[in-house]
C-alpha cells in the first residue's frame, strides 16, 4: 500500500491534535478526483524588488480548479545559467507530473518554474517576491515542511544558497548536475552552524557519470553535509549535464521530496 493511501485512512480515525495533523496529511495524500491533466500559467510580478519584472511559470496539478478546498505542497524549480523559466517545462516535467499524479504514484503539488536570476547568485527575488506572491495567489501550504527548492547546474547552486540563507523556509533542496562552489565549503559550514538542527533542509543530488566536474562538486558538498550530520541522498548514474538526464530521475526525486509531507 502506498504511504499516501494509508494516510487517507489514518486521517479519518485520529483525534485531538493528532487529528489535525492526520487530516492535513490525508488531504495532501488523497488521490485526485478527475482525469484531466494539470495546467501551466504564466505569472509576472511587475514591481519586483530587483527593479524590473519577474516572470515565471506555475504548474497547477490535475483537479486544481475543481477541488477548491484543497491546499498543496510547492516545489520551486530554478533553471541553469542561460536557461529561461520554460527550461524544466520544455524538458518534460509537466507531462511527468501529470503522469505520476494521475496514476496515484505522487500526491498532487504545485510547481513553480522560476527564471534563471542570472544577476542574483542567491536567488533573493525568489525569496522576497516569488514565494510571497505564490502563497497569496495560489492554494499552497505556507509551512517549510511543504516547500522544496531545486535547481539544475548553477540553478542548483542558487537553490542551496537560498535554502541555507533562509533557514526554516524549505524542507529540502534538490541539486541536479550541481554541487559546491569551489572555495565555499567554510561558508556552507558557517550557514549550517547557524541553523538549528530542526531547520536544516535535507539534500538530494542527481549527477551523471559523464558530468565529472559537477560530480566532483556534488561529492564535495556531500562531504560538508556529512561532517555536519545533514541528511543527503544521491542518484549518480549514466548521464550527462542536461535536462533530459535530470528529468529522467525526477520521479525518484519527487518521491523522496514527498517524504516531508507525511
Backbone as CSV, one residue per row, in Angstrom:
resi,resn,N_x,N_y,N_z,CA_x,CA_y,CA_z,C_x,C_y,C_z
1,UNK,0.841,-1.191,0.000,0.000,0.000,0.000,0.877,1.243,0.000
2,UNK,0.626,2.203,-0.881,1.390,3.439,-0.912,1.170,4.208,0.375
3,UNK,2.226,4.953,0.806,2.102,5.624,2.101,0.983,6.658,2.112
4,UNK,0.730,7.313,0.947,-0.295,8.351,0.980,-1.708,7.771,1.025
5,UNK,-1.925,6.572,0.484,-3.234,5.944,0.606,-3.482,5.546,2.055
6,UNK,-2.430,5.033,2.710,-2.564,4.694,4.116,-2.889,5.901,4.966
7,UNK,-2.315,7.062,4.608,-2.581,8.258,5.380,-4.012,8.741,5.213
8,UNK,-4.607,8.490,4.066,-6.004,8.860,3.886,-6.864,8.154,4.922
9,UNK,-6.626,6.859,5.137,-7.390,6.102,6.122,-7.036,6.530,7.532
10,UNK,-5.757,6.817,7.761,-5.321,7.224,9.085,-5.984,8.517,9.513
11,UNK,-6.111,9.481,8.591,-6.689,10.766,8.938,-8.116,10.676,9.417
12,UNK,-8.828,9.614,9.083,-10.233,9.502,9.468,-10.429,8.984,10.880
13,UNK,-9.371,8.495,11.524,-9.537,7.911,12.852,-8.759,8.645,13.933
14,UNK,-7.856,9.541,13.590,-7.100,10.259,14.596,-7.970,11.318,15.269
15,UNK,-7.648,11.665,16.523,-8.432,12.642,17.276,-7.503,13.696,17.846
16,UNK,-8.109,14.841,18.368,-7.335,15.887,19.012,-6.329,16.491,18.067
17,UNK,-5.151,16.853,18.633,-4.083,17.447,17.817,-3.638,16.488,16.732
18,UNK,-3.626,15.205,17.066,-3.241,14.217,16.078,-4.195,14.208,14.908
19,UNK,-5.474,14.486,15.179,-6.457,14.520,14.100,-6.138,15.618,13.113
20,UNK,-5.741,16.806,13.625,-5.417,17.912,12.728,-4.251,17.542,11.821
21,UNK,-3.208,16.935,12.418,-2.066,16.523,11.607,-2.460,15.437,10.627
22,UNK,-3.274,14.494,11.107,-3.701,13.414,10.232,-4.572,13.910,9.093
23,UNK,-5.422,14.887,9.377,-6.285,15.435,8.329,-5.461,16.177,7.280
24,UNK,-4.425,16.893,7.737,-3.559,17.587,6.789,-2.860,16.578,5.879
25,UNK,-2.300,15.523,6.491,-1.615,14.502,5.704,-2.574,13.808,4.748
26,UNK,-3.798,13.556,5.235,-4.784,12.890,4.392,-5.210,13.767,3.221
27,UNK,-5.339,15.076,3.467,-5.694,15.999,2.393,-4.620,15.992,1.312
28,UNK,-3.362,16.034,1.717,-2.263,16.032,0.753,-2.239,14.717,-0.022
29,UNK,-2.467,13.622,0.693,-2.290,12.299,0.110,-3.466,11.833,-0.735
30,UNK,-4.623,12.442,-0.571,-5.820,11.961,-1.258,-5.642,11.967,-2.773
31,UNK,-6.032,10.892,-3.449,-5.930,10.864,-4.916,-6.787,11.955,-5.547
32,UNK,-6.395,12.424,-6.704,-7.191,13.417,-7.404,-8.479,12.765,-7.902
33,UNK,-9.501,13.591,-8.134,-10.830,13.082,-8.466,-11.201,13.295,-9.927
34,UNK,-10.231,13.646,-10.768,-10.516,13.832,-12.186,-9.395,13.190,-12.994
35,UNK,-9.576,13.132,-14.291,-8.545,12.534,-15.144,-7.988,13.535,-16.147
36,UNK,-8.209,14.826,-15.883,-7.680,15.861,-16.762,-6.265,16.235,-16.340
37,UNK,-5.387,16.524,-17.273,-4.017,16.912,-16.911,-3.976,18.275,-16.232
38,UNK,-2.844,18.569,-15.609,-2.656,19.871,-14.996,-2.464,20.956,-16.040
39,UNK,-2.336,22.185,-15.571,-2.176,23.330,-16.465,-0.961,24.143,-16.039
40,UNK,-0.457,24.958,-16.965,0.656,25.856,-16.676,0.191,27.284,-16.915
41,UNK,0.417,28.140,-15.939,0.070,29.546,-16.049,1.343,30.393,-16.040
42,UNK,1.353,31.425,-16.859,2.419,32.409,-16.787,2.041,33.457,-15.751
43,UNK,2.948,33.791,-14.875,2.715,34.828,-13.872,3.814,35.864,-13.975
44,UNK,3.524,37.072,-13.566,4.527,38.128,-13.590,4.321,39.075,-12.425
45,UNK,5.402,39.383,-11.758,5.398,40.388,-10.695,6.008,41.646,-11.295
46,UNK,5.184,42.629,-11.537,5.661,43.817,-12.244,6.600,44.650,-11.379
47,UNK,6.254,44.814,-10.115,7.036,45.670,-9.229,7.902,44.810,-8.318
48,UNK,8.822,44.054,-8.919,9.693,43.168,-8.142,10.785,43.974,-7.445
49,UNK,11.299,43.421,-6.351,12.293,44.137,-5.556,13.595,44.369,-6.318
50,UNK,13.839,43.573,-7.356,15.089,43.740,-8.104,15.045,44.920,-9.077
51,UNK,13.872,45.549,-9.201,13.775,46.755,-10.007,13.217,46.558,-11.395
52,UNK,12.930,45.345,-11.789,12.293,45.076,-13.082,11.449,43.817,-12.927
53,UNK,10.492,43.582,-13.827,9.520,42.494,-13.632,10.165,41.123,-13.525
54,UNK,9.496,40.256,-12.800,9.916,38.869,-12.632,8.811,37.991,-13.211
55,UNK,9.105,37.318,-14.325,8.144,36.426,-14.965,8.508,34.978,-14.669
56,UNK,7.513,34.166,-14.402,7.749,32.758,-14.103,6.507,31.960,-14.475
57,UNK,6.632,30.639,-14.434,5.527,29.748,-14.772,5.109,28.940,-13.545
58,UNK,3.815,28.669,-13.466,3.264,27.910,-12.343,2.501,26.704,-12.890
59,UNK,2.931,25.518,-12.483,2.220,24.290,-12.830,1.182,24.020,-11.754
60,UNK,-0.080,23.939,-12.169,-1.185,23.598,-11.273,-1.604,22.165,-11.577
61,UNK,-1.643,21.307,-10.567,-1.847,19.881,-10.812,-3.265,19.551,-11.258
62,UNK,-3.501,18.333,-11.719,-4.848,17.913,-12.088,-5.850,18.195,-10.963
63,UNK,-7.019,18.662,-11.336,-8.143,18.920,-10.417,-7.965,20.169,-9.578
64,UNK,-6.945,20.977,-9.830,-6.736,22.179,-9.021,-7.970,23.077,-9.047
65,UNK,-8.560,23.280,-10.214,-9.716,24.173,-10.323,-10.974,23.547,-9.743
66,UNK,-11.072,22.232,-9.775,-12.273,21.553,-9.273,-12.255,21.367,-7.756
67,UNK,-11.103,21.029,-7.208,-11.005,20.721,-5.776,-10.599,21.982,-5.014
68,UNK,-11.550,22.894,-4.875,-11.236,24.232,-4.375,-10.948,24.279,-2.879
69,UNK,-11.235,23.233,-2.143,-10.925,23.205,-0.711,-9.551,22.614,-0.425
70,UNK,-8.874,22.205,-1.449,-7.607,21.506,-1.262,-6.436,22.483,-1.329
71,UNK,-5.421,22.243,-0.475,-4.191,23.022,-0.489,-3.019,22.086,-0.764
72,UNK,-1.947,22.637,-1.333,-0.911,21.796,-1.917,0.492,22.142,-1.417
73,UNK,1.377,21.152,-1.373,2.806,21.440,-1.230,3.310,22.158,-2.483
74,UNK,4.468,22.793,-2.364,5.016,23.534,-3.506,6.484,23.187,-3.718
75,UNK,6.878,23.204,-4.978,8.260,22.963,-5.388,8.701,24.105,-6.291
76,UNK,9.786,24.774,-5.902,10.359,25.867,-6.691,11.542,25.316,-7.481
77,UNK,11.478,25.440,-8.811,12.484,24.869,-9.700,13.270,25.998,-10.378
78,UNK,14.582,26.013,-10.155,15.464,27.008,-10.757,16.198,26.399,-11.947
79,UNK,16.241,27.103,-13.074,16.965,26.591,-14.244,18.444,26.923,-14.162
80,UNK,19.209,26.378,-15.083,20.627,26.672,-15.160,20.894,28.006,-15.830
81,UNK,22.150,28.404,-15.792,22.565,29.661,-16.401,22.207,29.672,-17.885
82,UNK,21.615,30.781,-18.325,21.279,30.917,-19.728,19.953,30.298,-20.122
83,UNK,19.310,29.587,-19.196,18.000,28.991,-19.474,16.900,29.924,-18.985
84,UNK,15.703,29.693,-19.474,14.563,30.515,-19.072,13.671,29.743,-18.109
85,UNK,12.580,30.384,-17.710,11.627,29.725,-16.830,10.918,28.566,-17.522
86,UNK,11.100,28.425,-18.833,10.497,27.321,-19.574,11.394,26.088,-19.622
87,UNK,12.626,26.192,-19.136,13.606,25.123,-19.345,13.127,23.781,-18.806
88,UNK,12.705,23.740,-17.560,12.250,22.471,-16.982,10.968,21.985,-17.649
89,UNK,10.093,22.925,-17.993,8.831,22.536,-18.641,9.096,21.963,-20.034
90,UNK,9.968,22.600,-20.791,10.315,22.099,-22.122,10.928,20.704,-22.037
91,UNK,11.638,20.452,-20.941,12.290,19.146,-20.765,11.320,18.054,-20.336
92,UNK,10.069,18.415,-20.026,9.061,17.392,-19.779,8.572,17.216,-18.354
93,UNK,8.861,18.173,-17.448,8.409,17.945,-16.071,6.892,18.018,-15.927
94,UNK,6.218,18.829,-16.762,4.754,18.885,-16.663,4.132,17.537,-16.994
95,UNK,4.546,16.971,-18.115,3.985,15.691,-18.525,4.287,14.602,-17.492
96,UNK,5.485,14.637,-16.927,5.835,13.654,-15.900,5.007,13.861,-14.648
97,UNK,4.819,15.107,-14.244,3.986,15.385,-13.069,2.555,14.915,-13.306
98,UNK,1.993,15.221,-14.471,0.643,14.748,-14.790,0.558,13.230,-14.682
99,UNK,1.530,12.559,-15.252,1.523,11.090,-15.276,1.582,10.507,-13.869
100,UNK,2.495,11.009,-13.058,2.666,10.429,-11.732,1.516,10.790,-10.793
101,UNK,0.927,11.965,-10.964,-0.199,12.366,-10.120,-1.468,11.629,-10.530
102,UNK,-1.759,11.574,-11.817,-2.980,10.909,-12.268,-2.944,9.405,-12.017
103,UNK,-1.750,8.819,-12.011,-1.632,7.382,-11.744,-1.657,7.055,-10.258
104,UNK,-1.573,8.087,-9.407,-1.528,7.864,-7.975,-0.151,7.590,-7.426
105,UNK,0.878,7.699,-8.276,2.245,7.474,-7.801,2.740,8.625,-6.932
106,UNK,2.213,9.836,-7.158,2.588,11.011,-6.381,1.349,11.777,-5.954
107,UNK,1.351,12.325,-4.733,0.297,13.283,-4.390,0.446,14.532,-5.257
108,UNK,-0.624,15.257,-5.500,-0.521,16.465,-6.311,0.252,17.570,-5.601
109,UNK,0.955,18.388,-6.375,1.700,19.516,-5.831,1.765,20.615,-6.874
110,UNK,2.021,21.823,-6.412,2.192,22.975,-7.293,3.684,23.154,-7.554
111,UNK,4.029,23.413,-8.802,5.436,23.556,-9.176,5.652,24.933,-9.796
112,UNK,6.629,25.657,-9.286,6.938,26.995,-9.763,8.239,26.941,-10.541
113,UNK,8.189,27.270,-11.819,9.383,27.288,-12.672,9.897,28.715,-12.726
114,UNK,10.955,28.979,-11.966,11.488,30.330,-11.832,12.357,30.706,-13.028
115,UNK,12.749,31.991,-13.103,13.689,32.381,-14.144,15.110,32.111,-13.646
116,UNK,16.110,32.381,-14.481,17.463,31.973,-14.113,18.170,32.951,-13.179
117,UNK,17.562,34.116,-12.917,18.109,35.080,-11.958,19.620,35.228,-12.137
118,UNK,20.043,35.477,-13.363,21.469,35.493,-13.684,22.258,36.470,-12.823
119,UNK,21.638,37.589,-12.450,22.345,38.593,-11.660,22.167,38.382,-10.164
120,UNK,21.553,37.260,-9.770,21.248,37.021,-8.367,21.834,35.678,-7.924
121,UNK,23.059,35.651,-7.473,23.676,34.378,-7.074,23.000,33.708,-5.897
122,UNK,22.186,34.448,-5.154,21.480,33.881,-4.006,19.972,33.811,-4.232
123,UNK,19.522,34.058,-5.466,18.105,33.958,-5.835,17.200,34.719,-4.871
124,UNK,17.623,35.915,-4.498,16.874,36.671,-3.499,15.477,37.065,-3.967
125,UNK,15.301,37.330,-5.253,13.970,37.706,-5.733,12.973,36.573,-5.554
126,UNK,13.461,35.336,-5.639,12.555,34.216,-5.417,12.028,34.242,-3.988
127,UNK,12.922,34.532,-3.043,12.518,34.587,-1.637,11.670,35.825,-1.337
128,UNK,12.090,36.971,-1.831,11.427,38.217,-1.489,10.130,38.453,-2.254
129,UNK,10.074,37.997,-3.499,8.941,38.327,-4.362,8.097,37.120,-4.759
130,UNK,8.773,36.094,-5.316,8.012,34.987,-5.897,7.296,34.167,-4.830
131,UNK,8.016,33.785,-3.782,7.395,32.953,-2.747,6.176,33.643,-2.120
132,UNK,6.278,34.906,-1.681,5.074,35.559,-1.147,3.947,35.676,-2.163
133,UNK,4.299,35.939,-3.425,3.269,36.044,-4.463,2.543,34.714,-4.621
134,UNK,3.295,33.638,-4.731,2.690,32.320,-4.905,1.779,31.992,-3.734
135,UNK,2.228,32.276,-2.531,1.444,31.885,-1.353,0.238,32.791,-1.122
136,UNK,0.173,33.918,-1.807,-1.012,34.769,-1.704,-1.948,34.617,-2.905
137,UNK,-1.497,33.977,-3.970,-2.316,33.837,-5.176,-2.726,32.396,-5.488
138,UNK,-2.076,31.422,-4.867,-2.377,30.020,-5.147,-2.592,29.275,-3.823
139,UNK,-3.315,28.181,-3.900,-3.662,27.427,-2.693,-2.524,26.471,-2.316
140,UNK,-1.448,27.050,-1.810,-0.317,26.245,-1.365,-0.178,26.365,0.154
141,UNK,0.425,25.359,0.744,0.649,25.327,2.180,1.870,26.176,2.517
142,UNK,1.715,27.085,3.461,2.749,28.082,3.743,3.611,27.701,4.934
143,UNK,4.035,26.430,4.982,4.963,25.975,6.019,6.152,25.306,5.345
144,UNK,7.312,25.394,6.002,8.535,24.846,5.419,8.402,23.371,5.091
145,UNK,7.667,22.626,5.903,7.500,21.186,5.681,6.980,20.880,4.289
146,UNK,6.226,21.816,3.727,5.571,21.590,2.440,6.189,22.404,1.315
147,UNK,7.395,22.937,1.536,8.110,23.669,0.489,9.428,22.963,0.171
148,UNK,9.759,22.912,-1.115,11.049,22.386,-1.556,11.582,23.310,-2.641
149,UNK,12.907,23.321,-2.793,13.539,24.103,-3.850,14.588,23.224,-4.511
150,UNK,14.683,23.334,-5.826,15.636,22.524,-6.576,16.136,23.321,-7.767
151,UNK,17.263,22.892,-8.309,17.799,23.576,-9.474,18.788,22.723,-10.226
152,UNK,18.962,23.063,-11.492,19.927,22.375,-12.332,21.151,23.238,-12.564
153,UNK,22.336,22.631,-12.506,23.590,23.327,-12.766,23.727,24.534,-11.834
154,UNK,23.908,25.734,-12.362,24.018,26.906,-11.496,22.724,27.178,-10.739
155,UNK,21.610,26.693,-11.273,20.353,26.798,-10.536,20.387,26.006,-9.242
156,UNK,21.115,24.890,-9.248,21.265,24.104,-8.034,22.078,24.836,-6.982
157,UNK,23.101,25.555,-7.423,23.901,26.365,-6.501,23.032,27.436,-5.868
158,UNK,22.235,28.108,-6.685,21.339,29.129,-6.146,20.322,28.511,-5.185
159,UNK,19.904,27.291,-5.486,18.928,26.629,-4.627,19.504,26.365,-3.236
160,UNK,20.728,25.823,-3.160,21.265,25.538,-1.830,21.616,26.821,-1.078
161,UNK,22.092,27.839,-1.799,22.368,29.109,-1.131,21.083,29.734,-0.587
162,UNK,20.028,29.675,-1.369,18.747,30.225,-0.939,18.247,29.537,0.320
163,UNK,18.269,28.214,0.325,17.762,27.468,1.466,18.606,27.686,2.712
164,UNK,19.926,27.744,2.562,20.795,27.890,3.726,20.819,29.323,4.244
165,UNK,20.554,30.283,3.374,20.481,31.679,3.807,19.169,32.016,4.489
166,UNK,18.165,31.191,4.253,16.843,31.437,4.848,16.363,30.164,5.532
167,UNK,17.033,29.795,6.634,16.664,28.545,7.320,15.210,28.567,7.776
168,UNK,14.618,27.393,7.744,13.221,27.292,8.123,12.250,27.648,7.024
169,UNK,12.765,27.875,5.800,11.886,28.206,4.669,11.593,26.986,3.811
170,UNK,12.599,26.147,3.567,12.431,24.961,2.723,12.827,23.710,3.505
171,UNK,12.061,22.649,3.315,12.363,21.384,3.983,13.454,20.617,3.267
172,UNK,13.615,20.844,1.971,14.599,20.069,1.219,15.119,20.853,0.029
173,UNK,16.288,20.411,-0.446,16.948,21.026,-1.594,17.330,19.919,-2.574
174,UNK,17.034,20.127,-3.851,17.439,19.188,-4.887,18.480,19.814,-5.793
175,UNK,19.588,19.124,-5.995,20.648,19.613,-6.881,20.830,18.625,-8.032
176,UNK,20.692,19.120,-9.252,20.814,18.303,-10.458,21.996,18.813,-11.271
177,UNK,22.996,17.950,-11.464,24.200,18.374,-12.156,24.830,19.575,-11.482
178,UNK,24.893,19.537,-10.150,25.314,20.710,-9.399,25.961,20.287,-8.089
179,UNK,26.671,21.225,-7.478,27.318,20.929,-6.210,27.950,22.171,-5.627
180,UNK,28.919,21.969,-4.791,29.550,23.049,-4.034,30.332,23.989,-4.946
181,UNK,30.180,25.286,-4.735,31.032,26.264,-5.404,32.437,26.149,-4.818
182,UNK,33.467,26.014,-5.648,34.827,25.920,-5.111,35.140,27.084,-4.174
183,UNK,35.687,26.777,-3.018,36.030,27.797,-2.043,34.901,28.181,-1.103
184,UNK,33.731,27.551,-1.247,32.581,27.947,-0.431,32.305,26.971,0.717
185,UNK,33.165,25.991,0.931,32.906,24.985,1.965,32.782,25.618,3.343
186,UNK,33.681,26.537,3.677,33.634,27.170,5.001,32.365,27.980,5.171
187,UNK,31.912,28.642,4.104,30.674,29.417,4.195,29.476,28.514,4.411
188,UNK,29.427,27.401,3.689,28.336,26.452,3.882,28.334,25.926,5.318
189,UNK,29.508,25.604,5.811,29.611,25.128,7.192,29.131,26.197,8.168
190,UNK,29.454,27.440,7.894,29.005,28.540,8.755,27.490,28.669,8.745
191,UNK,26.905,28.565,7.558,25.443,28.622,7.478,24.810,27.483,8.273
192,UNK,25.358,26.298,8.125,24.805,25.146,8.841,24.972,25.301,10.348
193,UNK,26.118,25.816,10.778,26.351,26.010,12.205,25.347,26.980,12.815
194,UNK,24.904,27.942,12.010,23.975,28.963,12.500,22.511,28.525,12.411
195,UNK,22.272,27.343,11.895,20.909,26.861,11.679,20.552,25.786,12.692
196,UNK,19.438,25.951,13.417,19.004,24.893,14.333,18.828,23.568,13.593
197,UNK,19.106,22.483,14.286,19.046,21.165,13.646,17.707,20.915,12.969
198,UNK,16.606,21.347,13.604,15.287,21.050,13.051,14.908,21.955,11.880
199,UNK,15.794,22.896,11.522,15.543,23.752,10.368,16.515,23.484,9.221
200,UNK,17.387,22.517,9.394,18.322,22.173,8.330,17.603,21.364,7.245
201,UNK,17.684,21.784,5.994,16.999,21.032,4.938,17.724,19.736,4.600
202,UNK,16.974,18.779,4.092,17.569,17.572,3.511,18.065,17.897,2.095
203,UNK,18.993,17.079,1.599,19.571,17.328,0.273,19.455,16.085,-0.601
204,UNK,19.136,16.330,-1.879,19.065,15.282,-2.901,20.008,15.674,-4.032
205,UNK,20.852,14.742,-4.458,21.803,15.001,-5.545,21.561,14.022,-6.688
206,UNK,21.444,14.560,-7.901,21.418,13.733,-9.102,22.484,14.252,-10.055
207,UNK,23.430,13.403,-10.387,24.512,13.820,-11.281,24.950,12.635,-12.130
208,UNK,25.264,12.906,-13.390,25.667,11.847,-14.303,27.147,11.552,-14.241
209,UNK,27.497,10.323,-14.483,28.909,9.931,-14.505,29.656,10.601,-15.657
210,UNK,28.926,11.030,-16.700,29.555,11.750,-17.812,29.582,13.258,-17.554
211,UNK,29.418,13.648,-16.316,29.454,15.051,-15.897,30.477,15.169,-14.761
212,UNK,31.761,14.859,-15.037,32.742,14.676,-13.960,32.989,15.907,-13.107
213,UNK,32.963,17.104,-13.708,33.212,18.312,-12.928,32.124,18.498,-11.872
214,UNK,30.865,18.398,-12.288,29.775,18.599,-11.347,29.653,17.438,-10.370
215,UNK,30.017,16.249,-10.833,30.015,15.096,-9.930,31.008,15.328,-8.784
216,UNK,32.166,15.855,-9.111,33.155,16.142,-8.074,32.667,17.226,-7.125
217,UNK,31.982,18.231,-7.672,31.471,19.299,-6.807,30.308,18.821,-5.943
218,UNK,29.495,17.910,-6.489,28.427,17.311,-5.676,29.038,16.537,-4.512
219,UNK,30.068,15.759,-4.798,30.715,14.986,-3.741,31.367,15.892,-2.701
220,UNK,31.868,17.050,-3.144,32.465,17.996,-2.202,31.420,18.572,-1.256
221,UNK,30.240,18.875,-1.780,29.173,19.388,-0.914,28.665,18.303,0.024
222,UNK,28.563,17.090,-0.482,28.133,15.975,0.367,29.099,15.780,1.531
223,UNK,30.383,15.959,1.294,31.378,15.829,2.361,31.126,16.858,3.465
224,UNK,30.801,18.089,3.073,30.492,19.129,4.066,29.221,18.771,4.830
225,UNK,28.211,18.304,4.115,26.951,17.938,4.757,27.140,16.761,5.712
226,UNK,27.904,15.780,5.290,28.156,14.627,6.154,28.843,15.047,7.451
227,UNK,29.803,15.962,7.346,30.520,16.428,8.534,29.599,17.139,9.501
228,UNK,28.528,17.736,8.967,27.556,18.440,9.801,26.350,17.568,10.143
229,UNK,26.401,16.296,9.772,25.308,15.344,10.032,24.000,15.795,9.400
230,UNK,24.085,16.336,8.173,22.902,16.728,7.405,22.561,15.610,6.433
231,UNK,21.297,15.225,6.389,20.856,14.112,5.548,21.002,14.440,4.067
232,UNK,21.544,13.497,3.313,21.598,13.657,1.860,21.374,12.310,1.186
233,UNK,20.827,12.366,-0.016,20.559,11.189,-0.835,21.146,11.429,-2.218
234,UNK,21.723,10.420,-2.812,22.345,10.590,-4.123,21.765,9.625,-5.153
235,UNK,21.659,10.116,-6.384,21.377,9.287,-7.550,22.437,9.647,-8.579
236,UNK,23.497,8.869,-8.618,24.566,9.031,-9.595,24.484,7.849,-10.562
237,UNK,24.389,8.142,-11.843,24.199,7.079,-12.826,24.673,7.550,-14.188
238,UNK,24.494,6.723,-15.189,24.921,7.070,-16.538,24.122,8.260,-17.059
239,UNK,24.803,9.321,-17.429,24.125,10.508,-17.926,25.073,11.683,-17.983
240,UNK,24.632,12.749,-18.642,25.464,13.937,-18.810,24.868,15.143,-18.127
241,UNK,25.346,16.308,-18.563,24.931,17.578,-17.957,23.805,18.175,-18.798
242,UNK,22.605,17.638,-18.641,21.492,18.104,-19.464,20.161,17.818,-18.781
243,UNK,19.150,18.588,-19.183,17.825,18.460,-18.578,17.207,17.096,-18.829
244,UNK,17.465,16.527,-19.991,16.886,15.220,-20.287,17.292,14.177,-19.267
245,UNK,18.577,14.156,-18.916,19.042,13.205,-17.905,18.427,13.510,-16.551
246,UNK,18.403,14.764,-16.167,17.867,15.118,-14.848,16.377,14.775,-14.751
247,UNK,15.620,15.064,-15.799,14.184,14.758,-15.750,13.951,13.252,-15.705
248,UNK,14.867,12.471,-16.270,14.710,11.011,-16.216,14.782,10.489,-14.782
249,UNK,15.321,11.283,-13.881,15.408,10.908,-12.464,14.461,11.713,-11.581
250,UNK,13.611,12.519,-12.205,12.770,13.439,-11.450,11.723,12.727,-10.599
251,UNK,11.138,11.653,-11.107,10.111,10.950,-10.330,10.695,10.406,-9.024
252,UNK,11.938,9.921,-9.096,12.588,9.430,-7.879,12.831,10.578,-6.909
253,UNK,13.212,11.725,-7.441,13.395,12.899,-6.591,12.079,13.309,-5.934
254,UNK,11.013,13.355,-6.720,9.728,13.770,-6.153,9.259,12.826,-5.051
255,UNK,9.450,11.550,-5.241,9.057,10.598,-4.200,9.845,10.851,-2.917
256,UNK,11.128,11.114,-3.057,11.963,11.463,-1.903,11.477,12.758,-1.261
257,UNK,11.194,13.766,-2.073,10.723,15.066,-1.600,9.444,14.926,-0.775
258,UNK,8.546,14.061,-1.231,7.235,13.905,-0.596,7.304,13.255,0.781
259,UNK,8.449,12.713,1.147,8.575,12.140,2.489,8.341,13.194,3.565
260,UNK,8.610,14.451,3.259,8.389,15.538,4.225,6.907,15.784,4.490
261,UNK,6.039,15.338,3.601,4.620,15.656,3.725,3.859,14.687,4.610
262,UNK,4.524,13.651,5.107,3.835,12.646,5.910,3.503,13.182,7.303
